[in-house]
Structures are given as structure tokens and as C-alpha cells.
Amino acid sequence: MRADALAGETVTTDGEGDGATADDLIETSVTTPNAGPITIEESASTSVSSGYSLLGHQVTISAPDATATSPLVLVFRVDASAIPAWYELGWIGIVRNGAWVGDCTGAAGAATPDPCLARRERLADGDVQLTIRTSRASTWQVLAPRRQPVEIDVKPADSANVIKLSSQEFPVAILSTPAFNATTQIKRASIRFGRTGSEDSLRVGKSGPACGNTDVNGDRLPDLVCHVVTSKTGFTTGTTEALLRAEAVDGARVEGRDAVRVSK
């Protein structure tokens, strides 16, 4: 779309006023401090940062140049249907011309740094809305990490996966595959393991998380084996499933589950 805007005017793709929908996954609005022509074009993109997925469409904007102290304000609204239920709001970000946009840190209303993310919010209908301040428009992508499922093996030497709450610690293996090397592709400090997958339970030594490389299932691939502190897992008697979450080096979110038997 194209429109000639007055100074201070907002141009939007949401001419229907119904926000983003399953049929129109992203809506964009541009508020310009200077008069001039504004164009907003949506398109598919074949180039997305590794480990991430594009939410909606790529948006290319042209608008009169502004300044960091009196910036353009861009608002991107993504329909809830494009956002998997397991995404956390903080995972959703935006890139301009392939470069990640950081949070605004300067004076209210300013683009510091330039560009910057002024607000990230989940709306009442489940849509996610990002507000950007920038002196220049260009090409934008709303991105979120893709999901990387993995197989984990709690206590590899114990097929029953019995965990005693009185024990100090036990091992958990993240199994590698020909397509995913757990020993090199997971940020070890990001690993969380326990009843909900949010527990910071890894034993940490002087050199970092207590993790090593061992082939635990005999497939000749190195698996990542980490030791977790039992008291930090959140397990209780009767817990039947363990959940591991982590971040891959490319930004993808790693997740694996295994059955457990927890006793006193």
C-alpha cells in the first residue's frame, strides 16, 4: 500500500480495523514525524536467521527519513494463529535488514539505540504487538525461535529411571542424532531440567556446568551428559515425567522429555 502522510500522521495496513487475522497474519502501522510518501509491502522471505521462524510476512517500508530524537514509530501486530502456544513473549523479536533490534534504553520517545524495540506486548486476543522507534524504515522481520525436539535419557544406566529424593545428584543425557550434535549445538549454561523444565538444576563446577561427552546408547555419536542436583529439580514423590529445556547455539529452543519414577 502507498499513502501520502502529513507530519504526525499514521498510515496502516489495517484498513478494516480488525487487527491481524488468520487470513492476514501481520498488520503494520507507521507514524511519521515528517510529511511525505509512505509505502508498506508484505512478502514471503526465503532468508531468515538460522534457528528462527518468520512470524507472518516480511515487511518492507519506505518513509521520510527521521532522526533518533524524533523517530518514526512502527507497530507490527502478529495474529495469535501464527504464534505457537509454547512460545514465551520474550522470545519474539525483530530484525531490520537482517540485524537484530535491541530494546530502547534512552529517553522516552527516542530511538536509542537506533533502531530500538520500545514495547513488546501480548494483546487480549492473543496477538503479539511490537513497537519500534527508528530514524529509517527499510525491511523488517518478526522472528521467534524454532523448536528443536531432542530425546533425553534420565539416568542412562537405569532403564527404570528411578530417582530417589534423598540422592544428591544423577545424570541426564541429551542424545545426539546425525542431524543434531548435542555436545556442540546446545548452550550448556542455558539447560534447565526438572518437573517443569524451568529448574536451574545443573551442578556447576569451577569450569562451568558439570557436563561431558559420552556415547550412552551405542550409536557411535557423542551424547551430552550433565549432572543435576536432585533437590533443585522440583521433583516430588509421584512425579512421572521430567522435562529439559535449553537454547541451541543458533537460537532454537531445545526440548526433551523422559519418564521417571520418583521415590523418597
C-alpha positions in Angstrom: 0.0 0.0 0.0 1.0 3.6 -0.5 -0.2 6.9 1.1 0.9 10.5 1.3 1.2 11.3 5.0 1.2 14.5 6.9 3.6 15.2 9.7 2.5 13.2 12.8 0.1 11.1 10.7 -0.2 7.3 11.0 -0.5 5.0 7.9 -1.7 1.4 8.5 -2.3 -1.7 6.5 -5.3 -2.4 8.8 -7.9 -0.6 6.7 -10.6 -3.0 8.0 -9.8 -2.1 11.6 -9.9 -5.7 12.7 -6.3 -6.2 13.7 -4.3 -9.2 12.5 -6.3 -12.3 11.5 -5.6 -15.8 10.4 -6.1 -14.6 6.8 -3.9 -11.5 7.3 -1.2 -12.6 9.7 0.5 -9.3 10.2 -0.7 -5.7 10.3 1.8 -2.7 10.2 1.4 0.9 11.0 3.9 3.7 10.5 3.7 7.1 12.3 6.0 9.7 10.7 7.2 13.0 12.2 7.7 14.3 8.7 5.3 14.7 5.8 5.9 12.5 2.7 5.0 9.3 0.9 4.9 6.0 2.8 4.7 2.5 1.3 4.2 -0.8 3.2 4.7 -4.0 1.3 4.4 -7.6 2.7 6.1 -10.5 1.2 7.4 -14.1 1.9 11.0 -14.4 2.7 13.4 -17.2 2.0 16.2 -15.7 4.2 15.6 -16.0 7.9 18.2 -16.1 10.7 19.3 -19.7 11.5 17.3 -21.2 14.3 14.3 -18.9 13.9 11.0 -18.8 12.2 9.3 -15.9 10.5 6.0 -14.9 12.1 3.6 -13.6 9.5 5.4 -12.0 6.5 8.5 -9.8 5.8 7.5 -6.2 5.8 9.3 -3.6 3.6 8.7 0.0 4.4 9.7 3.3 2.8 9.0 6.6 4.6 10.6 10.0 5.0 13.8 9.9 7.0 13.5 10.9 10.6 16.1 11.3 13.5 16.9 9.4 16.6 15.4 12.1 18.8 12.2 12.4 16.6 11.9 8.9 15.1 9.5 7.0 13.0 7.3 4.8 15.1 6.5 1.4 13.6 4.0 -1.0 15.1 3.8 -4.7 14.0 0.9 -6.8 15.1 1.1 -10.6 14.5 -2.0 -12.8 14.7 -2.2 -15.3 17.5 -2.6 -18.1 15.0 1.0 -17.6 13.8 2.4 -18.0 17.3 2.8 -21.5 18.8 1.3 -21.8 22.3 4.6 -22.8 23.8 6.3 -19.5 22.8 7.3 -17.1 25.6 6.7 -13.5 24.8 10.3 -12.6 25.4 11.4 -14.9 22.7 9.8 -12.9 20.0 12.0 -10.3 18.4 12.5 -8.3 15.3 15.3 -7.7 12.8 15.9 -4.8 10.4 17.8 -5.7 7.2 19.0 -8.9 8.9 20.3 -7.3 12.1 18.6 -7.8 15.5 16.9 -4.8 17.1 17.6 -4.3 20.8 15.5 -2.7 23.5 15.2 1.0 23.8 17.4 2.3 26.6 17.4 6.1 26.2 15.0 9.0 26.8 11.2 8.4 26.4 10.2 8.6 22.7 13.8 8.5 21.4 15.4 5.8 19.2 18.3 4.8 21.5 19.9 2.7 20.1 18.7 3.4 16.6 16.6 1.4 15.8 15.2 0.0 19.1 12.3 -2.1 20.4 10.2 0.2 22.6 7.5 -2.3 23.6 6.7 -6.0 23.3 3.2 -7.0 24.4 0.6 -9.8 24.2 -2.8 -8.3 23.4 -6.2 -9.5 24.9 -6.9 -11.6 21.8 -3.5 -13.4 21.9 -1.9 -11.3 19.2 1.6 -10.1 19.8 2.5 -6.4 19.1 5.9 -4.9 18.7 6.6 -1.1 18.7 9.8 0.1 17.1 11.5 3.5 17.1 13.8 4.2 14.2 15.2 7.0 12.1 14.9 4.9 8.9 12.4 2.4 7.6 13.7 -0.5 5.4 12.9 -4.2 5.7 11.7 -5.9 8.9 11.0 -9.5 10.0 9.3 -10.5 13.2 11.0 -13.7 14.3 10.8 -16.3 17.1 13.0 -19.4 17.7 12.0 -22.6 16.1 11.5 -25.7 18.2 14.3 -28.4 18.3 12.9 -31.6 19.9 15.5 -33.9 21.4 15.5 -37.3 23.0 16.8 -37.3 26.6 17.7 -40.3 28.8 17.4 -39.8 32.6 19.9 -42.0 34.4 21.1 -43.8 31.2 22.3 -46.8 33.2 18.9 -47.3 34.8 16.2 -48.4 32.4 13.5 -47.7 35.1 14.7 -44.1 35.7 14.2 -44.4 39.4 15.1 -41.1 41.2 15.5 -41.1 45.0 14.8 -37.7 46.5 17.5 -38.5 49.1 20.2 -38.7 46.4 22.5 -35.8 45.9 22.6 -35.9 42.1 22.1 -38.0 38.9 23.0 -37.9 35.2 20.8 -36.8 32.3 21.8 -37.5 28.7 20.8 -35.4 25.7 21.1 -37.8 22.8 22.7 -36.7 19.5 21.5 -37.6 16.1 23.2 -37.4 12.7 21.5 -34.1 12.2 21.9 -32.6 15.7 25.1 -32.9 17.8 24.0 -32.2 21.3 27.6 -31.8 22.5 28.3 -28.8 20.2 24.9 -27.3 19.4 23.5 -26.7 22.9 24.4 -23.8 25.2 25.2 -25.7 28.3 24.6 -22.8 30.7 21.1 -22.5 29.3 20.0 -26.0 30.3 17.0 -26.3 32.6 15.8 -29.6 33.9 13.2 -30.8 36.3 9.4 -31.1 36.9 8.5 -28.1 34.7 11.6 -27.6 32.6 12.4 -24.2 34.2 14.5 -25.5 37.1 18.2 -24.4 37.2 19.3 -27.7 38.5 22.7 -28.5 36.8 25.6 -29.0 39.1 28.1 -26.2 38.3 31.8 -26.5 39.0 34.7 -24.1 38.7 34.8 -24.7 34.9 31.1 -24.4 34.4 28.1 -26.8 34.1 29.1 -30.4 35.0 28.6 -31.9 31.6 30.6 -34.2 29.4 30.6 -36.1 26.1 29.7 -39.8 26.2 28.0 -42.2 23.8 25.4 -43.6 26.1 23.3 -45.5 23.6 25.9 -47.2 21.4 25.2 -45.3 18.2 28.7 -44.0 17.9 27.5 -40.4 18.3 28.7 -38.3 21.3 25.8 -37.5 23.7 25.8 -34.6 26.1 25.6 -36.0 29.7 25.0 -33.5 32.5 24.7 -34.0 36.3 21.8 -32.4 38.0 21.2 -31.7 41.7 18.2 -33.7 42.9 17.0 -31.1 45.4 16.9 -28.5 42.6 14.7 -30.4 40.2 11.4 -29.7 41.8 10.5 -33.4 41.8 8.2 -34.8 44.4 7.1 -38.3 45.2 4.7 -39.3 42.4 6.4 -37.2 39.6 6.2 -39.3 36.4 7.8 -37.0 33.8 11.0 -35.0 33.6 11.3 -32.0 31.2 14.5 -30.5 29.8 14.7 -27.2 28.0 17.7 -25.3 26.6 18.8 -22.9 24.0 20.7 -24.1 20.9 23.7 -22.1 19.7 21.6 -20.9 16.6 18.8 -19.7 18.9 16.4 -22.6 18.5 14.6 -23.8 21.7 15.6 -27.4 22.7 13.0 -29.5 24.5 13.0 -33.2 25.6 11.0 -35.4 28.0 11.5 -38.7 29.7 9.5 -40.8 32.1 10.7 -41.0 35.7 9.8 -42.8 38.9 10.4 -40.6 41.9 10.7 -42.1 45.4 11.8 -40.9 48.8 
